[in-house]
Amino acid sequence: MNLSRRPGRSRRPRRKPPTPFRQRGGKPVTDADSPSPDVAKTGSPVVMVVAWLWVAVPFLYGLYQLAEKSSKLFE
């Protein structure tokens, strides 16, 4: 039995920290380059409604089908 190694420790060396992504000019991307969190991008309300309907209608139909078919199990 080898007692020289402590349990839970790996012999692999630690990885180097990741390098930041670079913009086209080769300049590293920093938090200062991103827009502030106070500035929210707003889209068209019509697009937002259509997007919600695109997801909600099939989801609700699936829930309806699930309730209909599962109710038959308990009859």
N, CA, C and O atoms as a CHARMM CRD file, in Angstrom:
* protein
*
  300
    1    1 MET  N      0.83400  -1.17200   0.00000 PROA 1      0.00000
    2    1 MET  CA     0.00000   0.00000   0.00000 PROA 1      0.00000
    3    1 MET  C      0.88400   1.24200   0.00000 PROA 1      0.00000
    4    1 MET  O      1.83600   1.33600   0.77500 PROA 1      0.00000
    5    2 ASN  N      0.56800   2.18000  -0.86000 PROA 2      0.00000
    6    2 ASN  CA     1.38000   3.38200  -1.00000 PROA 2      0.00000
    7    2 ASN  C      0.80200   4.47100  -0.09900 PROA 2      0.00000
    8    2 ASN  O     -0.29600   4.96700  -0.34900 PROA 2      0.00000
    9    3 LEU  N      1.53300   4.84000   0.94000 PROA 3      0.00000
   10    3 LEU  CA     1.05800   5.84900   1.88900 PROA 3      0.00000
   11    3 LEU  C      1.59600   7.23700   1.57200 PROA 3      0.00000
   12    3 LEU  O      1.27800   8.19300   2.27800 PROA 3      0.00000
   13    4 SER  N      2.39900   7.36600   0.52900 PROA 4      0.00000
   14    4 SER  CA     3.00900   8.66200   0.23700 PROA 4      0.00000
   15    4 SER  C      2.01000   9.65000  -0.35700 PROA 4      0.00000
   16    4 SER  O      2.19600  10.86000  -0.22900 PROA 4      0.00000
   17    5 ARG  N      0.95800   9.15900  -1.00200 PROA 5      0.00000
   18    5 ARG  CA    -0.04400  10.05500  -1.59700 PROA 5      0.00000
   19    5 ARG  C     -1.17000  10.29900  -0.61700 PROA 5      0.00000
   20    5 ARG  O     -1.64000   9.38000   0.05300 PROA 5      0.00000
   21    6 ARG  N     -1.59400  11.54300  -0.54000 PROA 6      0.00000
   22    6 ARG  CA    -2.76600  11.84500   0.27300 PROA 6      0.00000
   23    6 ARG  C     -4.00800  11.54500  -0.55100 PROA 6      0.00000
   24    6 ARG  O     -4.01200  11.78900  -1.75800 PROA 6      0.00000
   25    7 PRO  N     -5.05600  11.02600   0.06300 PROA 7      0.00000
   26    7 PRO  CA    -6.27000  10.73500  -0.69700 PROA 7      0.00000
   27    7 PRO  C     -6.91000  12.02500  -1.21600 PROA 7      0.00000
   28    7 PRO  O     -6.91500  13.05700  -0.54400 PROA 7      0.00000
   29    8 GLY  N     -7.44400  11.93100  -2.42500 PROA 8      0.00000
   30    8 GLY  CA    -8.13500  13.07800  -2.99800 PROA 8      0.00000
   31    8 GLY  C     -7.24400  14.02900  -3.75900 PROA 8      0.00000
   32    8 GLY  O     -7.75000  14.96300  -4.38100 PROA 8      0.00000
   33    9 ARG  N     -5.96200  13.83600  -3.73600 PROA 9      0.00000
   34    9 ARG  CA    -5.05000  14.72800  -4.44500 PROA 9      0.00000
   35    9 ARG  C     -4.63600  14.09000  -5.76200 PROA 9      0.00000
   36    9 ARG  O     -4.37200  12.88800  -5.81200 PROA 9      0.00000
   37   10 SER  N     -4.57800  14.86300  -6.80300 PROA 10     0.00000
   38   10 SER  CA    -4.19300  14.36500  -8.11800 PROA 10     0.00000
   39   10 SER  C     -2.73800  14.69900  -8.38300 PROA 10     0.00000
   40   10 SER  O     -2.21100  15.69100  -7.87800 PROA 10     0.00000
   41   11 ARG  N     -2.10500  13.86900  -9.17100 PROA 11     0.00000
   42   11 ARG  CA    -0.71300  14.13900  -9.53900 PROA 11     0.00000
   43   11 ARG  C     -0.60700  15.06600 -10.73400 PROA 11     0.00000
   44   11 ARG  O      0.48000  15.52600 -11.08200 PROA 11     0.00000
   45   12 ARG  N     -1.74400  15.33700 -11.36000 PROA 12     0.00000
   46   12 ARG  CA    -1.71200  16.22400 -12.52000 PROA 12     0.00000
   47   12 ARG  C     -1.40300  17.65000 -12.09200 PROA 12     0.00000
   48   12 ARG  O     -1.86500  18.09500 -11.04100 PROA 12     0.00000
   49   13 PRO  N     -0.62500  18.37100 -12.89600 PROA 13     0.00000
   50   13 PRO  CA    -0.37700  19.77600 -12.55800 PROA 13     0.00000
   51   13 PRO  C     -1.64600  20.60300 -12.77100 PROA 13     0.00000
   52   13 PRO  O     -2.52400  20.22400 -13.54600 PROA 13     0.00000
   53   14 ARG  N     -1.72600  21.71100 -12.08700 PROA 14     0.00000
   54   14 ARG  CA    -2.88200  22.57800 -12.23800 PROA 14     0.00000
   55   14 ARG  C     -2.90000  23.20100 -13.61700 PROA 14     0.00000
   56   14 ARG  O     -1.86000  23.49100 -14.20900 PROA 14     0.00000
   57   15 ARG  N     -4.12800  23.39900 -14.12000 PROA 15     0.00000
   58   15 ARG  CA    -4.26000  24.00900 -15.44100 PROA 15     0.00000
   59   15 ARG  C     -3.98500  25.50100 -15.36200 PROA 15     0.00000
   60   15 ARG  O     -4.17900  26.13100 -14.32200 PROA 15     0.00000
   61   16 LYS  N     -3.53400  26.04900 -16.47000 PROA 16     0.00000
   62   16 LYS  CA    -3.33800  27.48700 -16.55100 PROA 16     0.00000
   63   16 LYS  C     -4.70200  28.16200 -16.60600 PROA 16     0.00000
   64   16 LYS  O     -5.65000  27.58300 -17.13600 PROA 16     0.00000
   65   17 PRO  N     -4.82100  29.37200 -16.06900 PROA 17     0.00000
   66   17 PRO  CA    -6.11300  30.06100 -16.18700 PROA 17     0.00000
   67   17 PRO  C     -6.42800  30.33600 -17.64700 PROA 17     0.00000
   68   17 PRO  O     -5.51700  30.58500 -18.43600 PROA 17     0.00000
   69   18 PRO  N     -7.70400  30.29600 -18.02300 PROA 18     0.00000
   70   18 PRO  CA    -8.04700  30.49800 -19.43300 PROA 18     0.00000
   71   18 PRO  C     -7.71600  31.91500 -19.88000 PROA 18     0.00000
   72   18 PRO  O     -7.84500  32.87200 -19.11700 PROA 18     0.00000
   73   19 THR  N     -7.29200  32.02700 -21.12200 PROA 19     0.00000
   74   19 THR  CA    -7.02500  33.35200 -21.66600 PROA 19     0.00000
   75   19 THR  C     -8.34000  33.97400 -22.11300 PROA 19     0.00000
   76   19 THR  O     -9.21400  33.26700 -22.61500 PROA 19     0.00000
   77   20 PRO  N     -8.49700  35.27500 -21.94300 PROA 20     0.00000
   78   20 PRO  CA    -9.76800  35.89800 -22.34000 PROA 20     0.00000
   79   20 PRO  C     -9.93800  35.87700 -23.84400 PROA 20     0.00000
   80   20 PRO  O     -8.96200  35.86400 -24.59500 PROA 20     0.00000
   81   21 PHE  N    -11.19300  35.87400 -24.27700 PROA 21     0.00000
   82   21 PHE  CA   -11.47500  35.94000 -25.69400 PROA 21     0.00000
   83   21 PHE  C    -10.96600  37.26400 -26.24100 PROA 21     0.00000
   84   21 PHE  O    -10.88300  38.25700 -25.51700 PROA 21     0.00000
   85   22 ARG  N    -10.63300  37.27000 -27.50200 PROA 22     0.00000
   86   22 ARG  CA   -10.09900  38.48600 -28.10300 PROA 22     0.00000
   87   22 ARG  C    -11.04000  39.01900 -29.16300 PROA 22     0.00000
   88   22 ARG  O    -11.70000  38.26900 -29.88200 PROA 22     0.00000
   89   23 GLN  N    -11.07900  40.35000 -29.23500 PROA 23     0.00000
   90   23 GLN  CA   -11.86700  40.98800 -30.26900 PROA 23     0.00000
   91   23 GLN  C    -11.07100  40.96700 -31.56700 PROA 23     0.00000
   92   23 GLN  O     -9.95900  40.44100 -31.61100 PROA 23     0.00000
   93   24 ARG  N    -11.63400  41.53300 -32.60600 PROA 24     0.00000
   94   24 ARG  CA   -10.97200  41.47500 -33.92000 PROA 24     0.00000
   95   24 ARG  C     -9.61400  42.14900 -33.92900 PROA 24     0.00000
   96   24 ARG  O     -8.72400  41.71500 -34.66000 PROA 24     0.00000
   97   25 GLY  N     -9.42900  43.17800 -33.15400 PROA 25     0.00000
   98   25 GLY  CA    -8.14900  43.88100 -33.14200 PROA 25     0.00000
   99   25 GLY  C     -7.10700  43.19100 -32.29900 PROA 25     0.00000
  100   25 GLY  O     -5.98400  43.68600 -32.20700 PROA 25     0.00000
  101   26 GLY  N     -7.42400  42.07000 -31.67900 PROA 26     0.00000
  102   26 GLY  CA    -6.48100  41.36300 -30.83300 PROA 26     0.00000
  103   26 GLY  C     -6.53500  41.83100 -29.39300 PROA 26     0.00000
  104   26 GLY  O     -5.79000  41.33100 -28.55000 PROA 26     0.00000
  105   27 LYS  N     -7.41200  42.78900 -29.09900 PROA 27     0.00000
  106   27 LYS  CA    -7.52500  43.32600 -27.75500 PROA 27     0.00000
  107   27 LYS  C     -8.36200  42.37100 -26.91000 PROA 27     0.00000
  108   27 LYS  O     -9.43500  41.96000 -27.35200 PROA 27     0.00000
  109   28 PRO  N     -7.90800  42.00000 -25.69900 PROA 28     0.00000
  110   28 PRO  CA    -8.70700  41.10500 -24.86400 PROA 28     0.00000
  111   28 PRO  C    -10.05100  41.74200 -24.48800 PROA 28     0.00000
  112   28 PRO  O    -10.14600  42.95100 -24.27400 PROA 28     0.00000
  113   29 VAL  N    -11.06700  40.91200 -24.41600 PROA 29     0.00000
  114   29 VAL  CA   -12.39700  41.39000 -24.04100 PROA 29     0.00000
  115   29 VAL  C    -12.45900  41.48500 -22.52200 PROA 29     0.00000
  116   29 VAL  O    -12.09600  40.53900 -21.82300 PROA 29     0.00000
  117   30 THR  N    -12.91000  42.60400 -22.02000 PROA 30     0.00000
  118   30 THR  CA   -13.03700  42.80000 -20.58200 PROA 30     0.00000
  119   30 THR  C    -14.48400  43.14000 -20.24700 PROA 30     0.00000
  120   30 THR  O    -15.31000  43.33000 -21.14000 PROA 30     0.00000
  121   31 ASP  N    -14.77900  43.21400 -18.96800 PROA 31     0.00000
  122   31 ASP  CA   -16.12700  43.58500 -18.53800 PROA 31     0.00000
  123   31 ASP  C    -16.46300  45.01300 -18.94200 PROA 31     0.00000
  124   31 ASP  O    -17.63500  45.34400 -19.12500 PROA 31     0.00000
  125   32 ALA  N    -15.46600  45.84800 -19.07900 PROA 32     0.00000
  126   32 ALA  CA   -15.70800  47.23800 -19.45300 PROA 32     0.00000
  127   32 ALA  C    -16.20100  47.33000 -20.90300 PROA 32     0.00000
  128   32 ALA  O    -16.85300  48.31000 -21.26600 PROA 32     0.00000
  129   33 ASP  N    -15.90000  46.32600 -21.73600 PROA 33     0.00000
  130   33 ASP  CA   -16.32000  46.34900 -23.13700 PROA 33     0.00000
  131   33 ASP  C    -17.79100  46.01200 -23.29700 PROA 33     0.00000
  132   33 ASP  O    -18.40200  46.38900 -24.29700 PROA 33     0.00000
  133   34 SER  N    -18.37200  45.31000 -22.33400 PROA 34     0.00000
  134   34 SER  CA   -19.76300  44.91000 -22.45900 PROA 34     0.00000
  135   34 SER  C    -20.67100  46.05200 -22.01100 PROA 34     0.00000
  136   34 SER  O    -20.26700  46.89600 -21.21200 PROA 34     0.00000
  137   35 PRO  N    -21.90100  46.07500 -22.53000 PROA 35     0.00000
  138   35 PRO  CA   -22.81500  47.13300 -22.10500 PROA 35     0.00000
  139   35 PRO  C    -23.17500  46.97400 -20.63800 PROA 35     0.00000
  140   35 PRO  O    -23.17500  45.86700 -20.09900 PROA 35     0.00000
  141   36 SER  N    -23.47700  48.08100 -20.00900 PROA 36     0.00000
  142   36 SER  CA   -23.80600  48.03500 -18.58900 PROA 36     0.00000
  143   36 SER  C    -25.12500  47.29100 -18.38800 PROA 36     0.00000
  144   36 SER  O    -25.96800  47.28300 -19.28500 PROA 36     0.00000
  145   37 PRO  N    -25.31400  46.66500 -17.22600 PROA 37     0.00000
  146   37 PRO  CA   -26.54400  45.91000 -16.99600 PROA 37     0.00000
  147   37 PRO  C    -27.78300  46.81200 -16.91900 PROA 37     0.00000
  148   37 PRO  O    -28.90500  46.32100 -17.04200 PROA 37     0.00000
  149   38 ASP  N    -27.59400  48.12100 -16.71800 PROA 38     0.00000
  150   38 ASP  CA   -28.72800  49.03100 -16.64700 PROA 38     0.00000
  151   38 ASP  C    -29.37700  49.22900 -18.00900 PROA 38     0.00000
  152   38 ASP  O    -30.56600  49.53400 -18.09800 PROA 38     0.00000
  153   39 VAL  N    -28.58900  49.05500 -19.07300 PROA 39     0.00000
  154   39 VAL  CA   -29.10600  49.26300 -20.41300 PROA 39     0.00000
  155   39 VAL  C    -29.66300  47.93700 -20.91300 PROA 39     0.00000
  156   39 VAL  O    -28.90700  46.99900 -21.16700 PROA 39     0.00000
  157   40 ALA  N    -30.96700  47.85800 -21.05200 PROA 40     0.00000
  158   40 ALA  CA   -31.61500  46.63500 -21.51900 PROA 40     0.00000
  159   40 ALA  C    -31.99200  46.80100 -22.97900 PROA 40     0.00000
  160   40 ALA  O    -32.49900  47.84700 -23.38600 PROA 40     0.00000
  161   41 LYS  N    -31.74300  45.76800 -23.76000 PROA 41     0.00000
  162   41 LYS  CA   -32.15800  45.80100 -25.15800 PROA 41     0.00000
  163   41 LYS  C    -33.63800  45.47200 -25.20400 PROA 41     0.00000
  164   41 LYS  O    -34.07000  44.43200 -24.70600 PROA 41     0.00000
  165   42 THR  N    -34.39700  46.34800 -25.79300 PROA 42     0.00000
  166   42 THR  CA   -35.83900  46.11100 -25.88100 PROA 42     0.00000
  167   42 THR  C    -36.18400  45.79200 -27.31900 PROA 42     0.00000
  168   42 THR  O    -35.71000  46.44100 -28.25100 PROA 42     0.00000
  169   43 GLY  N    -37.01500  44.78200 -27.48000 PROA 43     0.00000
  170   43 GLY  CA   -37.46400  44.39300 -28.80000 PROA 43     0.00000
  171   43 GLY  C    -38.90400  44.82000 -29.00000 PROA 43     0.00000
  172   43 GLY  O    -39.51700  45.43900 -28.13000 PROA 43     0.00000
  173   44 SER  N    -39.41400  44.48600 -30.12800 PROA 44     0.00000
  174   44 SER  CA   -40.79300  44.80800 -30.45100 PROA 44     0.00000
  175   44 SER  C    -41.72800  43.97400 -29.57700 PROA 44     0.00000
  176   44 SER  O    -41.50400  42.77600 -29.41000 PROA 44     0.00000
  177   45 PRO  N    -42.77600  44.59000 -29.01600 PROA 45     0.00000
  178   45 PRO  CA   -43.71800  43.80700 -28.20900 PROA 45     0.00000
  179   45 PRO  C    -44.44200  42.73400 -29.02400 PROA 45     0.00000
  180   45 PRO  O    -44.82200  41.69500 -28.48300 PROA 45     0.00000
  181   46 VAL  N    -44.63300  42.98100 -30.31400 PROA 46     0.00000
  182   46 VAL  CA   -45.29500  41.99300 -31.16300 PROA 46     0.00000
  183   46 VAL  C    -44.42400  40.74600 -31.28900 PROA 46     0.00000
  184   46 VAL  O    -44.92500  39.62300 -31.22500 PROA 46     0.00000
  185   47 VAL  N    -43.13700  40.94600 -31.46600 PROA 47     0.00000
  186   47 VAL  CA   -42.21700  39.81000 -31.57400 PROA 47     0.00000
  187   47 VAL  C    -42.19800  39.03000 -30.26900 PROA 47     0.00000
  188   47 VAL  O    -42.13700  37.80100 -30.27500 PROA 47     0.00000
  189   48 MET  N    -42.24900  39.74400 -29.15400 PROA 48     0.00000
  190   48 MET  CA   -42.25200  39.08300 -27.85500 PROA 48     0.00000
  191   48 MET  C    -43.51000  38.23600 -27.67600 PROA 48     0.00000
  192   48 MET  O    -43.42600  37.11200 -27.18100 PROA 48     0.00000
  193   49 VAL  N    -44.65900  38.74800 -28.06200 PROA 49     0.00000
  194   49 VAL  CA   -45.90800  38.00200 -27.93800 PROA 49     0.00000
  195   49 VAL  C    -45.88100  36.77000 -28.83500 PROA 49     0.00000
  196   49 VAL  O    -46.28000  35.68400 -28.41500 PROA 49     0.00000
  197   50 VAL  N    -45.41400  36.93500 -30.06400 PROA 50     0.00000
  198   50 VAL  CA   -45.33900  35.80400 -30.99200 PROA 50     0.00000
  199   50 VAL  C    -44.38000  34.73600 -30.45500 PROA 50     0.00000
  200   50 VAL  O    -44.65500  33.54100 -30.56800 PROA 50     0.00000
  201   51 ALA  N    -43.26700  35.16300 -29.87800 PROA 51     0.00000
  202   51 ALA  CA   -42.30200  34.20400 -29.33600 PROA 51     0.00000
  203   51 ALA  C    -42.90400  33.43100 -28.16400 PROA 51     0.00000
  204   51 ALA  O    -42.72200  32.21800 -28.06200 PROA 51     0.00000
  205   52 TRP  N    -43.61800  34.12800 -27.28200 PROA 52     0.00000
  206   52 TRP  CA   -44.25100  33.44700 -26.16000 PROA 52     0.00000
  207   52 TRP  C    -45.32900  32.48700 -26.64200 PROA 52     0.00000
  208   52 TRP  O    -45.45000  31.38000 -26.11700 PROA 52     0.00000
  209   53 LEU  N    -46.10700  32.89400 -27.62800 PROA 53     0.00000
  210   53 LEU  CA   -47.14400  32.01000 -28.15800 PROA 53     0.00000
  211   53 LEU  C    -46.53200  30.79400 -28.84100 PROA 53     0.00000
  212   53 LEU  O    -47.06700  29.68900 -28.74800 PROA 53     0.00000
  213   54 TRP  N    -45.41600  30.99600 -29.52300 PROA 54     0.00000
  214   54 TRP  CA   -44.72100  29.91600 -30.22100 PROA 54     0.00000
  215   54 TRP  C    -44.32800  28.80000 -29.23900 PROA 54     0.00000
  216   54 TRP  O    -44.29600  27.62400 -29.60300 PROA 54     0.00000
  217   55 VAL  N    -44.03400  29.18100 -28.00700 PROA 55     0.00000
  218   55 VAL  CA   -43.64300  28.20800 -26.98600 PROA 55     0.00000
  219   55 VAL  C    -44.84400  27.75500 -26.16400 PROA 55     0.00000
  220   55 VAL  O    -44.98300  26.56800 -25.86800 PROA 55     0.00000
  221   56 ALA  N    -45.71100  28.69300 -25.79500 PROA 56     0.00000
  222   56 ALA  CA   -46.78600  28.39700 -24.84800 PROA 56     0.00000
  223   56 ALA  C    -47.87800  27.51000 -25.44300 PROA 56     0.00000
  224   56 ALA  O    -48.38500  26.62400 -24.75600 PROA 56     0.00000
  225   57 VAL  N    -48.24800  27.72900 -26.69800 PROA 57     0.00000
  226   57 VAL  CA   -49.34400  26.96000 -27.28500 PROA 57     0.00000
  227   57 VAL  C    -49.01200  25.46700 -27.35100 PROA 57     0.00000
  228   57 VAL  O    -49.82100  24.66100 -26.89200 PROA 57     0.00000
  229   58 PRO  N    -47.86400  25.06100 -27.90000 PROA 58     0.00000
  230   58 PRO  CA   -47.55600  23.61600 -27.89100 PROA 58     0.00000
  231   58 PRO  C    -47.39300  23.05200 -26.47200 PROA 58     0.00000
  232   58 PRO  O    -47.75100  21.90400 -26.20800 PROA 58     0.00000
  233   59 PHE  N    -46.85900  23.85900 -25.57900 PROA 59     0.00000
  234   59 PHE  CA   -46.68800  23.40600 -24.19900 PROA 59     0.00000
  235   59 PHE  C    -48.04400  23.14400 -23.54200 PROA 59     0.00000
  236   59 PHE  O    -48.24300  22.10800 -22.90600 PROA 59     0.00000
  237   60 LEU  N    -48.95500  24.06900 -23.69500 PROA 60     0.00000
  238   60 LEU  CA   -50.28100  23.89600 -23.11100 PROA 60     0.00000
  239   60 LEU  C    -51.03900  22.74600 -23.76600 PROA 60     0.00000
  240   60 LEU  O    -51.76500  22.02200 -23.08500 PROA 60     0.00000
  241   61 TYR  N    -50.88000  22.56800 -25.07500 PROA 61     0.00000
  242   61 TYR  CA   -51.50200  21.43600 -25.75400 PROA 61     0.00000
  243   61 TYR  C    -50.94600  20.11800 -25.20400 PROA 61     0.00000
  244   61 TYR  O    -51.69300  19.16100 -24.99900 PROA 61     0.00000
  245   62 GLY  N    -49.65000  20.07600 -24.97000 PROA 62     0.00000
  246   62 GLY  CA   -49.03800  18.87400 -24.39600 PROA 62     0.00000
  247   62 GLY  C    -49.54400  18.59700 -22.99400 PROA 62     0.00000
  248   62 GLY  O    -49.78000  17.44300 -22.63400 PROA 62     0.00000
  249   63 LEU  N    -49.71300  19.64100 -22.20000 PROA 63     0.00000
  250   63 LEU  CA   -50.27200  19.44900 -20.86400 PROA 63     0.00000
  251   63 LEU  C    -51.71200  18.94400 -20.93200 PROA 63     0.00000
  252   63 LEU  O    -52.11900  18.09100 -20.14300 PROA 63     0.00000
  253   64 TYR  N    -52.47200  19.47700 -21.88100 PROA 64     0.00000
  254   64 TYR  CA   -53.85800  19.02000 -22.05600 PROA 64     0.00000
  255   64 TYR  C    -53.88800  17.53500 -22.42400 PROA 64     0.00000
  256   64 TYR  O    -54.65800  16.76500 -21.85000 PROA 64     0.00000
  257   65 GLN  N    -53.05400  17.14100 -23.37500 PROA 65     0.00000
  258   65 GLN  CA   -52.99800  15.73100 -23.78100 PROA 65     0.00000
  259   65 GLN  C    -52.55200  14.84200 -22.61900 PROA 65     0.00000
  260   65 GLN  O    -53.07500  13.74300 -22.44100 PROA 65     0.00000
  261   66 LEU  N    -51.59700  15.31100 -21.84100 PROA 66     0.00000
  262   66 LEU  CA   -51.12500  14.54400 -20.69600 PROA 66     0.00000
  263   66 LEU  C    -52.24100  14.35400 -19.67800 PROA 66     0.00000
  264   66 LEU  O    -52.43000  13.25200 -19.16200 PROA 66     0.00000
  265   67 ALA  N    -52.97900  15.41600 -19.38500 PROA 67     0.00000
  266   67 ALA  CA   -54.07100  15.31400 -18.41800 PROA 67     0.00000
  267   67 ALA  C    -55.17400  14.40100 -18.94100 PROA 67     0.00000
  268   67 ALA  O    -55.75000  13.61800 -18.18600 PROA 67     0.00000
  269   68 GLU  N    -55.46300  14.50300 -20.22300 PROA 68     0.00000
  270   68 GLU  CA   -56.51600  13.67600 -20.81100 PROA 68     0.00000
  271   68 GLU  C    -56.15100  12.19600 -20.75900 PROA 68     0.00000
  272   68 GLU  O    -56.98100  11.36500 -20.39100 PROA 68     0.00000
  273   69 LYS  N    -54.92800  11.86400 -21.12200 PROA 69     0.00000
  274   69 LYS  CA   -54.51700  10.45400 -21.16500 PROA 69     0.00000
  275   69 LYS  C    -54.25400   9.89400 -19.77500 PROA 69     0.00000
  276   69 LYS  O    -54.51300   8.71800 -19.52200 PROA 69     0.00000
  277   70 SER  N    -53.74500  10.72200 -18.87600 PROA 70     0.00000
  278   70 SER  CA   -53.48700  10.20800 -17.53000 PROA 70     0.00000
  279   70 SER  C    -54.77400  10.04300 -16.73900 PROA 70     0.00000
  280   70 SER  O    -54.83200   9.21700 -15.82800 PROA 70     0.00000
  281   71 SER  N    -55.81300  10.81600 -17.06700 PROA 71     0.00000
  282   71 SER  CA   -57.09600  10.64500 -16.36700 PROA 71     0.00000
  283   71 SER  C    -57.70400   9.27800 -16.66700 PROA 71     0.00000
  284   71 SER  O    -58.42100   8.72400 -15.83400 PROA 71     0.00000
  285   72 LYS  N    -57.42500   8.73100 -17.84700 PROA 72     0.00000
  286   72 LYS  CA   -57.93400   7.40500 -18.21100 PROA 72     0.00000
  287   72 LYS  C    -57.29900   6.31200 -17.37800 PROA 72     0.00000
  288   72 LYS  O    -57.88300   5.24300 -17.20100 PROA 72     0.00000
  289   73 LEU  N    -56.09600   6.57700 -16.86100 PROA 73     0.00000
  290   73 LEU  CA   -55.41800   5.58100 -16.03100 PROA 73     0.00000
  291   73 LEU  C    -56.09800   5.41700 -14.67500 PROA 73     0.00000
  292   73 LEU  O    -56.02000   4.35400 -14.05800 PROA 73     0.00000
  293   74 PHE  N    -56.76800   6.48000 -14.21300 PROA 74     0.00000
  294   74 PHE  CA   -57.34900   6.47100 -12.87300 PROA 74     0.00000
  295   74 PHE  C    -58.85000   6.22100 -12.88900 PROA 74     0.00000
  296   74 PHE  O    -59.50700   6.40500 -11.86500 PROA 74     0.00000
  297   75 GLU  N    -59.40000   5.81400 -14.00200 PROA 75     0.00000
  298   75 GLU  CA   -60.83800   5.52900 -14.06100 PROA 75     0.00000
  299   75 GLU  C    -61.14900   4.16200 -13.52000 PROA 75     0.00000
  300   75 GLU  O    -62.31100   3.75800 -13.49400 PROA 75     0.00000
